[in-house]
Amino acid sequence: MRRFLVASHGSLSEAILQSAALIIGEEKINHFAHIGVELNDSHEKVKSSVDAYLNSWGNEDQIFVLTDILGGNITNILSEYIGVRDLHIVTGMNLGMVLEVLLSDEGTPIEELAENIVNMGKSGVQYLNHTLQKKEGTEI
């Protein structure tokens, strides 16, 4: 079975799922778990939270994780499980990426899903003024 986890600093992971629910419905986010790391959380406390989720899922489960930032505490801790579990992490999440995962086909291979999400995230980051100027033919 494929499992999903959204992890971030502070309440971003929970808030991004709630924002997604506003767009596509509460029932779509029910199978997503989230972890938020607070300022004073120790490495051990965060690792314990990660362990709790991972231990609640079967060893054969594929785990797809979206995190807020490369090099962040939660991303670093989760990365310790790559190779130990069937764990796939995409960093730099935004709402568009989360929506894409929520709406993805379960039959899509997980590596393909990860690549699709990364590409979608990159293409979704734009300086809109320039994009609109190019569209209108008034390129700067």
Phi and psi in radians as a Rosetta constraint file:
Dihedral C 1 N 2 CA 2 C 2 CIRCULARHARMONIC -1.642 0.35
Dihedral N 2 CA 2 C 2 N 3 CIRCULARHARMONIC 2.279 0.35
Dihedral C 2 N 3 CA 3 C 3 CIRCULARHARMONIC -2.017 0.35
Dihedral N 3 CA 3 C 3 N 4 CIRCULARHARMONIC 2.641 0.35
Dihedral C 3 N 4 CA 4 C 4 CIRCULARHARMONIC -2.219 0.35
Dihedral N 4 CA 4 C 4 N 5 CIRCULARHARMONIC 2.395 0.35
Dihedral C 4 N 5 CA 5 C 5 CIRCULARHARMONIC -2.385 0.35
Dihedral N 5 CA 5 C 5 N 6 CIRCULARHARMONIC 2.335 0.35
Dihedral C 5 N 6 CA 6 C 6 CIRCULARHARMONIC -1.996 0.35
Dihedral N 6 CA 6 C 6 N 7 CIRCULARHARMONIC 2.216 0.35
Dihedral C 6 N 7 CA 7 C 7 CIRCULARHARMONIC -2.326 0.35
Dihedral N 7 CA 7 C 7 N 8 CIRCULARHARMONIC 2.449 0.35
Dihedral C 7 N 8 CA 8 C 8 CIRCULARHARMONIC -2.756 0.35
Dihedral N 8 CA 8 C 8 N 9 CIRCULARHARMONIC 3.072 0.35
Dihedral C 8 N 9 CA 9 C 9 CIRCULARHARMONIC -1.469 0.35
Dihedral N 9 CA 9 C 9 N 10 CIRCULARHARMONIC 2.419 0.35
Dihedral C 9 N 10 CA 10 C 10 CIRCULARHARMONIC 1.142 0.35
Dihedral N 10 CA 10 C 10 N 11 CIRCULARHARMONIC -2.615 0.35
Dihedral C 10 N 11 CA 11 C 11 CIRCULARHARMONIC -1.667 0.35
Dihedral N 11 CA 11 C 11 N 12 CIRCULARHARMONIC 0.225 0.35
Dihedral C 11 N 12 CA 12 C 12 CIRCULARHARMONIC -0.983 0.35
Dihedral N 12 CA 12 C 12 N 13 CIRCULARHARMONIC -0.756 0.35
Dihedral C 12 N 13 CA 13 C 13 CIRCULARHARMONIC -1.092 0.35
Dihedral N 13 CA 13 C 13 N 14 CIRCULARHARMONIC -0.744 0.35
Dihedral C 13 N 14 CA 14 C 14 CIRCULARHARMONIC -1.194 0.35
Dihedral N 14 CA 14 C 14 N 15 CIRCULARHARMONIC -0.738 0.35
Dihedral C 14 N 15 CA 15 C 15 CIRCULARHARMONIC -1.146 0.35
Dihedral N 15 CA 15 C 15 N 16 CIRCULARHARMONIC -0.671 0.35
Dihedral C 15 N 16 CA 16 C 16 CIRCULARHARMONIC -1.190 0.35
Dihedral N 16 CA 16 C 16 N 17 CIRCULARHARMONIC -0.617 0.35
Dihedral C 16 N 17 CA 17 C 17 CIRCULARHARMONIC -1.188 0.35
Dihedral N 17 CA 17 C 17 N 18 CIRCULARHARMONIC -0.695 0.35
Dihedral C 17 N 18 CA 18 C 18 CIRCULARHARMONIC -1.139 0.35
Dihedral N 18 CA 18 C 18 N 19 CIRCULARHARMONIC -0.657 0.35
Dihedral C 18 N 19 CA 19 C 19 CIRCULARHARMONIC -1.124 0.35
Dihedral N 19 CA 19 C 19 N 20 CIRCULARHARMONIC -0.726 0.35
Dihedral C 19 N 20 CA 20 C 20 CIRCULARHARMONIC -1.074 0.35
Dihedral N 20 CA 20 C 20 N 21 CIRCULARHARMONIC -0.694 0.35
Dihedral C 20 N 21 CA 21 C 21 CIRCULARHARMONIC -1.086 0.35
Dihedral N 21 CA 21 C 21 N 22 CIRCULARHARMONIC -0.596 0.35
Dihedral C 21 N 22 CA 22 C 22 CIRCULARHARMONIC -1.096 0.35
Dihedral N 22 CA 22 C 22 N 23 CIRCULARHARMONIC -0.557 0.35
Dihedral C 22 N 23 CA 23 C 23 CIRCULARHARMONIC -1.534 0.35
Dihedral N 23 CA 23 C 23 N 24 CIRCULARHARMONIC -0.767 0.35
Dihedral C 23 N 24 CA 24 C 24 CIRCULARHARMONIC -2.059 0.35
Dihedral N 24 CA 24 C 24 N 25 CIRCULARHARMONIC -0.013 0.35
Dihedral C 24 N 25 CA 25 C 25 CIRCULARHARMONIC 1.850 0.35
Dihedral N 25 CA 25 C 25 N 26 CIRCULARHARMONIC 2.499 0.35
Dihedral C 25 N 26 CA 26 C 26 CIRCULARHARMONIC -1.026 0.35
Dihedral N 26 CA 26 C 26 N 27 CIRCULARHARMONIC -0.677 0.35
Dihedral C 26 N 27 CA 27 C 27 CIRCULARHARMONIC -1.099 0.35
Dihedral N 27 CA 27 C 27 N 28 CIRCULARHARMONIC -0.446 0.35
Dihedral C 27 N 28 CA 28 C 28 CIRCULARHARMONIC -1.259 0.35
Dihedral N 28 CA 28 C 28 N 29 CIRCULARHARMONIC -0.434 0.35
Dihedral C 28 N 29 CA 29 C 29 CIRCULARHARMONIC -1.686 0.35
Dihedral N 29 CA 29 C 29 N 30 CIRCULARHARMONIC -0.052 0.35
Dihedral C 29 N 30 CA 30 C 30 CIRCULARHARMONIC -1.060 0.35
Dihedral N 30 CA 30 C 30 N 31 CIRCULARHARMONIC -0.475 0.35
Dihedral C 30 N 31 CA 31 C 31 CIRCULARHARMONIC -1.658 0.35
Dihedral N 31 CA 31 C 31 N 32 CIRCULARHARMONIC 0.190 0.35
Dihedral C 31 N 32 CA 32 C 32 CIRCULARHARMONIC -1.810 0.35
Dihedral N 32 CA 32 C 32 N 33 CIRCULARHARMONIC 2.330 0.35
Dihedral C 32 N 33 CA 33 C 33 CIRCULARHARMONIC -1.752 0.35
Dihedral N 33 CA 33 C 33 N 34 CIRCULARHARMONIC 2.810 0.35
Dihedral C 33 N 34 CA 34 C 34 CIRCULARHARMONIC -2.511 0.35
Dihedral N 34 CA 34 C 34 N 35 CIRCULARHARMONIC 2.610 0.35
Dihedral C 34 N 35 CA 35 C 35 CIRCULARHARMONIC -2.275 0.35
Dihedral N 35 CA 35 C 35 N 36 CIRCULARHARMONIC 2.315 0.35
Dihedral C 35 N 36 CA 36 C 36 CIRCULARHARMONIC -2.092 0.35
Dihedral N 36 CA 36 C 36 N 37 CIRCULARHARMONIC 2.245 0.35
Dihedral C 36 N 37 CA 37 C 37 CIRCULARHARMONIC -1.680 0.35
Dihedral N 37 CA 37 C 37 N 38 CIRCULARHARMONIC 2.242 0.35
Dihedral C 37 N 38 CA 38 C 38 CIRCULARHARMONIC -1.702 0.35
Dihedral N 38 CA 38 C 38 N 39 CIRCULARHARMONIC 2.847 0.35
Dihedral C 38 N 39 CA 39 C 39 CIRCULARHARMONIC -0.919 0.35
Dihedral N 39 CA 39 C 39 N 40 CIRCULARHARMONIC -0.773 0.35
Dihedral C 39 N 40 CA 40 C 40 CIRCULARHARMONIC -1.654 0.35
Dihedral N 40 CA 40 C 40 N 41 CIRCULARHARMONIC 0.136 0.35
Dihedral C 40 N 41 CA 41 C 41 CIRCULARHARMONIC -1.215 0.35
Dihedral N 41 CA 41 C 41 N 42 CIRCULARHARMONIC 2.253 0.35
Dihedral C 41 N 42 CA 42 C 42 CIRCULARHARMONIC -1.347 0.35
Dihedral N 42 CA 42 C 42 N 43 CIRCULARHARMONIC 2.836 0.35
Dihedral C 42 N 43 CA 43 C 43 CIRCULARHARMONIC -0.966 0.35
Dihedral N 43 CA 43 C 43 N 44 CIRCULARHARMONIC -0.751 0.35
Dihedral C 43 N 44 CA 44 C 44 CIRCULARHARMONIC -1.114 0.35
Dihedral N 44 CA 44 C 44 N 45 CIRCULARHARMONIC -0.700 0.35
Dihedral C 44 N 45 CA 45 C 45 CIRCULARHARMONIC -1.153 0.35
Dihedral N 45 CA 45 C 45 N 46 CIRCULARHARMONIC -0.754 0.35
Dihedral C 45 N 46 CA 46 C 46 CIRCULARHARMONIC -1.140 0.35
Dihedral N 46 CA 46 C 46 N 47 CIRCULARHARMONIC -0.780 0.35
Dihedral C 46 N 47 CA 47 C 47 CIRCULARHARMONIC -1.066 0.35
Dihedral N 47 CA 47 C 47 N 48 CIRCULARHARMONIC -0.661 0.35
Dihedral C 47 N 48 CA 48 C 48 CIRCULARHARMONIC -1.108 0.35
Dihedral N 48 CA 48 C 48 N 49 CIRCULARHARMONIC -0.715 0.35
Dihedral C 48 N 49 CA 49 C 49 CIRCULARHARMONIC -1.123 0.35
Dihedral N 49 CA 49 C 49 N 50 CIRCULARHARMONIC -0.757 0.35
Dihedral C 49 N 50 CA 50 C 50 CIRCULARHARMONIC -1.096 0.35
Dihedral N 50 CA 50 C 50 N 51 CIRCULARHARMONIC -0.807 0.35
Dihedral C 50 N 51 CA 51 C 51 CIRCULARHARMONIC -1.007 0.35
Dihedral N 51 CA 51 C 51 N 52 CIRCULARHARMONIC -0.703 0.35
Dihedral C 51 N 52 CA 52 C 52 CIRCULARHARMONIC -1.051 0.35
Dihedral N 52 CA 52 C 52 N 53 CIRCULARHARMONIC -0.784 0.35
Dihedral C 52 N 53 CA 53 C 53 CIRCULARHARMONIC -1.151 0.35
Dihedral N 53 CA 53 C 53 N 54 CIRCULARHARMONIC -0.880 0.35
Dihedral C 53 N 54 CA 54 C 54 CIRCULARHARMONIC -1.086 0.35
Dihedral N 54 CA 54 C 54 N 55 CIRCULARHARMONIC -0.664 0.35
Dihedral C 54 N 55 CA 55 C 55 CIRCULARHARMONIC -1.265 0.35
Dihedral N 55 CA 55 C 55 N 56 CIRCULARHARMONIC -0.357 0.35
Dihedral C 55 N 56 CA 56 C 56 CIRCULARHARMONIC -1.409 0.35
Dihedral N 56 CA 56 C 56 N 57 CIRCULARHARMONIC -0.211 0.35
Dihedral C 56 N 57 CA 57 C 57 CIRCULARHARMONIC -1.866 0.35
Dihedral N 57 CA 57 C 57 N 58 CIRCULARHARMONIC 2.673 0.35
Dihedral C 57 N 58 CA 58 C 58 CIRCULARHARMONIC -1.196 0.35
Dihedral N 58 CA 58 C 58 N 59 CIRCULARHARMONIC 2.652 0.35
Dihedral C 58 N 59 CA 59 C 59 CIRCULARHARMONIC -1.099 0.35
Dihedral N 59 CA 59 C 59 N 60 CIRCULARHARMONIC -0.409 0.35
Dihedral C 59 N 60 CA 60 C 60 CIRCULARHARMONIC -1.512 0.35
Dihedral N 60 CA 60 C 60 N 61 CIRCULARHARMONIC -0.145 0.35
Dihedral C 60 N 61 CA 61 C 61 CIRCULARHARMONIC -1.191 0.35
Dihedral N 61 CA 61 C 61 N 62 CIRCULARHARMONIC 2.481 0.35
Dihedral C 61 N 62 CA 62 C 62 CIRCULARHARMONIC -1.534 0.35
Dihedral N 62 CA 62 C 62 N 63 CIRCULARHARMONIC 2.312 0.35
Dihedral C 62 N 63 CA 63 C 63 CIRCULARHARMONIC -2.050 0.35
Dihedral N 63 CA 63 C 63 N 64 CIRCULARHARMONIC 2.097 0.35
Dihedral C 63 N 64 CA 64 C 64 CIRCULARHARMONIC -1.883 0.35
Dihedral N 64 CA 64 C 64 N 65 CIRCULARHARMONIC 2.143 0.35
Dihedral C 64 N 65 CA 65 C 65 CIRCULARHARMONIC -2.100 0.35
Dihedral N 65 CA 65 C 65 N 66 CIRCULARHARMONIC 2.349 0.35
Dihedral C 65 N 66 CA 66 C 66 CIRCULARHARMONIC -1.952 0.35
Dihedral N 66 CA 66 C 66 N 67 CIRCULARHARMONIC 2.232 0.35
Dihedral C 66 N 67 CA 67 C 67 CIRCULARHARMONIC -2.125 0.35
Dihedral N 67 CA 67 C 67 N 68 CIRCULARHARMONIC 2.872 0.35
Dihedral C 67 N 68 CA 68 C 68 CIRCULARHARMONIC -1.341 0.35
Dihedral N 68 CA 68 C 68 N 69 CIRCULARHARMONIC -0.652 0.35
Dihedral C 68 N 69 CA 69 C 69 CIRCULARHARMONIC -2.684 0.35
Dihedral N 69 CA 69 C 69 N 70 CIRCULARHARMONIC 2.383 0.35
Dihedral C 69 N 70 CA 70 C 70 CIRCULARHARMONIC -1.119 0.35
Dihedral N 70 CA 70 C 70 N 71 CIRCULARHARMONIC 2.316 0.35
Dihedral C 70 N 71 CA 71 C 71 CIRCULARHARMONIC 1.537 0.35
Dihedral N 71 CA 71 C 71 N 72 CIRCULARHARMONIC -0.070 0.35
Dihedral C 71 N 72 CA 72 C 72 CIRCULARHARMONIC -1.292 0.35
Dihedral N 72 CA 72 C 72 N 73 CIRCULARHARMONIC 2.765 0.35
Dihedral C 72 N 73 CA 73 C 73 CIRCULARHARMONIC -0.931 0.35
Dihedral N 73 CA 73 C 73 N 74 CIRCULARHARMONIC -0.855 0.35
Dihedral C 73 N 74 CA 74 C 74 CIRCULARHARMONIC -1.182 0.35
Dihedral N 74 CA 74 C 74 N 75 CIRCULARHARMONIC -0.669 0.35
Dihedral C 74 N 75 CA 75 C 75 CIRCULARHARMONIC -1.123 0.35
Dihedral N 75 CA 75 C 75 N 76 CIRCULARHARMONIC -0.763 0.35
Dihedral C 75 N 76 CA 76 C 76 CIRCULARHARMONIC -1.083 0.35
Dihedral N 76 CA 76 C 76 N 77 CIRCULARHARMONIC -0.749 0.35
Dihedral C 76 N 77 CA 77 C 77 CIRCULARHARMONIC -1.151 0.35
Dihedral N 77 CA 77 C 77 N 78 CIRCULARHARMONIC -0.807 0.35
Dihedral C 77 N 78 CA 78 C 78 CIRCULARHARMONIC -1.077 0.35
Dihedral N 78 CA 78 C 78 N 79 CIRCULARHARMONIC -0.628 0.35
Dihedral C 78 N 79 CA 79 C 79 CIRCULARHARMONIC -1.119 0.35
Dihedral N 79 CA 79 C 79 N 80 CIRCULARHARMONIC -0.360 0.35
Dihedral C 79 N 80 CA 80 C 80 CIRCULARHARMONIC -1.116 0.35
Dihedral N 80 CA 80 C 80 N 81 CIRCULARHARMONIC -0.324 0.35
Dihedral C 80 N 81 CA 81 C 81 CIRCULARHARMONIC -1.664 0.35
Dihedral N 81 CA 81 C 81 N 82 CIRCULARHARMONIC -0.095 0.35
Dihedral C 81 N 82 CA 82 C 82 CIRCULARHARMONIC -1.146 0.35
Dihedral N 82 CA 82 C 82 N 83 CIRCULARHARMONIC 2.227 0.35
Dihedral C 82 N 83 CA 83 C 83 CIRCULARHARMONIC 1.619 0.35
Dihedral N 83 CA 83 C 83 N 84 CIRCULARHARMONIC -0.409 0.35
Dihedral C 83 N 84 CA 84 C 84 CIRCULARHARMONIC -1.560 0.35
Dihedral N 84 CA 84 C 84 N 85 CIRCULARHARMONIC -0.698 0.35
Dihedral C 84 N 85 CA 85 C 85 CIRCULARHARMONIC -2.132 0.35
Dihedral N 85 CA 85 C 85 N 86 CIRCULARHARMONIC 2.899 0.35
Dihedral C 85 N 86 CA 86 C 86 CIRCULARHARMONIC -1.413 0.35
Dihedral N 86 CA 86 C 86 N 87 CIRCULARHARMONIC 1.314 0.35
Dihedral C 86 N 87 CA 87 C 87 CIRCULARHARMONIC -1.991 0.35
Dihedral N 87 CA 87 C 87 N 88 CIRCULARHARMONIC 2.307 0.35
Dihedral C 87 N 88 CA 88 C 88 CIRCULARHARMONIC -2.250 0.35
Dihedral N 88 CA 88 C 88 N 89 CIRCULARHARMONIC 2.142 0.35
Dihedral C 88 N 89 CA 89 C 89 CIRCULARHARMONIC -2.031 0.35
Dihedral N 89 CA 89 C 89 N 90 CIRCULARHARMONIC 2.299 0.35
Dihedral C 89 N 90 CA 90 C 90 CIRCULARHARMONIC -2.077 0.35
Dihedral N 90 CA 90 C 90 N 91 CIRCULARHARMONIC 2.188 0.35
Dihedral C 90 N 91 CA 91 C 91 CIRCULARHARMONIC -1.765 0.35
Dihedral N 91 CA 91 C 91 N 92 CIRCULARHARMONIC 2.928 0.35
Dihedral C 91 N 92 CA 92 C 92 CIRCULARHARMONIC 1.370 0.35
Dihedral N 92 CA 92 C 92 N 93 CIRCULARHARMONIC 0.559 0.35
Dihedral C 92 N 93 CA 93 C 93 CIRCULARHARMONIC -1.067 0.35
Dihedral N 93 CA 93 C 93 N 94 CIRCULARHARMONIC 2.647 0.35
Dihedral C 93 N 94 CA 94 C 94 CIRCULARHARMONIC -2.462 0.35
Dihedral N 94 CA 94 C 94 N 95 CIRCULARHARMONIC 3.041 0.35
Dihedral C 94 N 95 CA 95 C 95 CIRCULARHARMONIC -1.054 0.35
Dihedral N 95 CA 95 C 95 N 96 CIRCULARHARMONIC -0.691 0.35
Dihedral C 95 N 96 CA 96 C 96 CIRCULARHARMONIC -1.050 0.35
Dihedral N 96 CA 96 C 96 N 97 CIRCULARHARMONIC -0.712 0.35
Dihedral C 96 N 97 CA 97 C 97 CIRCULARHARMONIC -1.146 0.35
Dihedral N 97 CA 97 C 97 N 98 CIRCULARHARMONIC -0.737 0.35
Dihedral C 97 N 98 CA 98 C 98 CIRCULARHARMONIC -1.118 0.35
Dihedral N 98 CA 98 C 98 N 99 CIRCULARHARMONIC -0.752 0.35
Dihedral C 98 N 99 CA 99 C 99 CIRCULARHARMONIC -1.064 0.35
Dihedral N 99 CA 99 C 99 N 100 CIRCULARHARMONIC -0.730 0.35
Dihedral C 99 N 100 CA 100 C 100 CIRCULARHARMONIC -1.054 0.35
Dihedral N 100 CA 100 C 100 N 101 CIRCULARHARMONIC -0.736 0.35
Dihedral C 100 N 101 CA 101 C 101 CIRCULARHARMONIC -1.156 0.35
Dihedral N 101 CA 101 C 101 N 102 CIRCULARHARMONIC -0.777 0.35
Dihedral C 101 N 102 CA 102 C 102 CIRCULARHARMONIC -1.044 0.35
Dihedral N 102 CA 102 C 102 N 103 CIRCULARHARMONIC -0.571 0.35
Dihedral C 102 N 103 CA 103 C 103 CIRCULARHARMONIC -1.705 0.35
Dihedral N 103 CA 103 C 103 N 104 CIRCULARHARMONIC 0.045 0.35
Dihedral C 103 N 104 CA 104 C 104 CIRCULARHARMONIC -1.264 0.35
Dihedral N 104 CA 104 C 104 N 105 CIRCULARHARMONIC 2.755 0.35
Dihedral C 104 N 105 CA 105 C 105 CIRCULARHARMONIC -1.412 0.35
Dihedral N 105 CA 105 C 105 N 106 CIRCULARHARMONIC 2.217 0.35
Dihedral C 105 N 106 CA 106 C 106 CIRCULARHARMONIC -1.021 0.35
Dihedral N 106 CA 106 C 106 N 107 CIRCULARHARMONIC -0.422 0.35
Dihedral C 106 N 107 CA 107 C 107 CIRCULARHARMONIC -1.389 0.35
Dihedral N 107 CA 107 C 107 N 108 CIRCULARHARMONIC -0.176 0.35
Dihedral C 107 N 108 CA 108 C 108 CIRCULARHARMONIC -1.199 0.35
Dihedral N 108 CA 108 C 108 N 109 CIRCULARHARMONIC 2.240 0.35
Dihedral C 108 N 109 CA 109 C 109 CIRCULARHARMONIC -0.969 0.35
Dihedral N 109 CA 109 C 109 N 110 CIRCULARHARMONIC 2.471 0.35
Dihedral C 109 N 110 CA 110 C 110 CIRCULARHARMONIC -1.082 0.35
Dihedral N 110 CA 110 C 110 N 111 CIRCULARHARMONIC -0.609 0.35
Dihedral C 110 N 111 CA 111 C 111 CIRCULARHARMONIC -1.163 0.35
Dihedral N 111 CA 111 C 111 N 112 CIRCULARHARMONIC -0.672 0.35
Dihedral C 111 N 112 CA 112 C 112 CIRCULARHARMONIC -1.162 0.35
Dihedral N 112 CA 112 C 112 N 113 CIRCULARHARMONIC -0.726 0.35
Dihedral C 112 N 113 CA 113 C 113 CIRCULARHARMONIC -1.019 0.35
Dihedral N 113 CA 113 C 113 N 114 CIRCULARHARMONIC -0.807 0.35
Dihedral C 113 N 114 CA 114 C 114 CIRCULARHARMONIC -1.049 0.35
Dihedral N 114 CA 114 C 114 N 115 CIRCULARHARMONIC -0.813 0.35
Dihedral C 114 N 115 CA 115 C 115 CIRCULARHARMONIC -1.100 0.35
Dihedral N 115 CA 115 C 115 N 116 CIRCULARHARMONIC -0.733 0.35
Dihedral C 115 N 116 CA 116 C 116 CIRCULARHARMONIC -1.054 0.35
Dihedral N 116 CA 116 C 116 N 117 CIRCULARHARMONIC -0.730 0.35
Dihedral C 116 N 117 CA 117 C 117 CIRCULARHARMONIC -1.167 0.35
Dihedral N 117 CA 117 C 117 N 118 CIRCULARHARMONIC -0.758 0.35
Dihedral C 117 N 118 CA 118 C 118 CIRCULARHARMONIC -1.058 0.35
Dihedral N 118 CA 118 C 118 N 119 CIRCULARHARMONIC -0.833 0.35
Dihedral C 118 N 119 CA 119 C 119 CIRCULARHARMONIC -1.112 0.35
Dihedral N 119 CA 119 C 119 N 120 CIRCULARHARMONIC -0.715 0.35
Dihedral C 119 N 120 CA 120 C 120 CIRCULARHARMONIC -1.092 0.35
Dihedral N 120 CA 120 C 120 N 121 CIRCULARHARMONIC -0.753 0.35
Dihedral C 120 N 121 CA 121 C 121 CIRCULARHARMONIC -1.068 0.35
Dihedral N 121 CA 121 C 121 N 122 CIRCULARHARMONIC -0.767 0.35
Dihedral C 121 N 122 CA 122 C 122 CIRCULARHARMONIC -1.112 0.35
Dihedral N 122 CA 122 C 122 N 123 CIRCULARHARMONIC -0.782 0.35
Dihedral C 122 N 123 CA 123 C 123 CIRCULARHARMONIC -1.253 0.35
Dihedral N 123 CA 123 C 123 N 124 CIRCULARHARMONIC -0.376 0.35
Dihedral C 123 N 124 CA 124 C 124 CIRCULARHARMONIC -1.417 0.35
Dihedral N 124 CA 124 C 124 N 125 CIRCULARHARMONIC -0.209 0.35
Dihedral C 124 N 125 CA 125 C 125 CIRCULARHARMONIC -1.643 0.35
Dihedral N 125 CA 125 C 125 N 126 CIRCULARHARMONIC 1.966 0.35
Dihedral C 125 N 126 CA 126 C 126 CIRCULARHARMONIC -2.533 0.35
Dihedral N 126 CA 126 C 126 N 127 CIRCULARHARMONIC 2.670 0.35
Dihedral C 126 N 127 CA 127 C 127 CIRCULARHARMONIC -1.560 0.35
Dihedral N 127 CA 127 C 127 N 128 CIRCULARHARMONIC 1.744 0.35
Dihedral C 127 N 128 CA 128 C 128 CIRCULARHARMONIC -1.044 0.35
Dihedral N 128 CA 128 C 128 N 129 CIRCULARHARMONIC -0.602 0.35
Dihedral C 128 N 129 CA 129 C 129 CIRCULARHARMONIC -0.985 0.35
Dihedral N 129 CA 129 C 129 N 130 CIRCULARHARMONIC -0.832 0.35
Dihedral C 129 N 130 CA 130 C 130 CIRCULARHARMONIC -1.186 0.35
Dihedral N 130 CA 130 C 130 N 131 CIRCULARHARMONIC -0.691 0.35
Dihedral C 130 N 131 CA 131 C 131 CIRCULARHARMONIC -1.047 0.35
Dihedral N 131 CA 131 C 131 N 132 CIRCULARHARMONIC -0.790 0.35
Dihedral C 131 N 132 CA 132 C 132 CIRCULARHARMONIC -1.191 0.35
Dihedral N 132 CA 132 C 132 N 133 CIRCULARHARMONIC -0.655 0.35
Dihedral C 132 N 133 CA 133 C 133 CIRCULARHARMONIC -1.128 0.35
Dihedral N 133 CA 133 C 133 N 134 CIRCULARHARMONIC -0.714 0.35
Dihedral C 133 N 134 CA 134 C 134 CIRCULARHARMONIC -1.115 0.35
Dihedral N 134 CA 134 C 134 N 135 CIRCULARHARMONIC -0.710 0.35
Dihedral C 134 N 135 CA 135 C 135 CIRCULARHARMONIC -1.107 0.35
Dihedral N 135 CA 135 C 135 N 136 CIRCULARHARMONIC -0.643 0.35
Dihedral C 135 N 136 CA 136 C 136 CIRCULARHARMONIC -1.459 0.35
Dihedral N 136 CA 136 C 136 N 137 CIRCULARHARMONIC -0.080 0.35
Dihedral C 136 N 137 CA 137 C 137 CIRCULARHARMONIC 1.428 0.35
Dihedral N 137 CA 137 C 137 N 138 CIRCULARHARMONIC 0.277 0.35
Dihedral C 137 N 138 CA 138 C 138 CIRCULARHARMONIC -1.948 0.35
Dihedral N 138 CA 138 C 138 N 139 CIRCULARHARMONIC 0.878 0.35
Dihedral C 138 N 139 CA 139 C 139 CIRCULARHARMONIC -0.987 0.35
Dihedral N 139 CA 139 C 139 N 140 CIRCULARHARMONIC 2.409 0.35
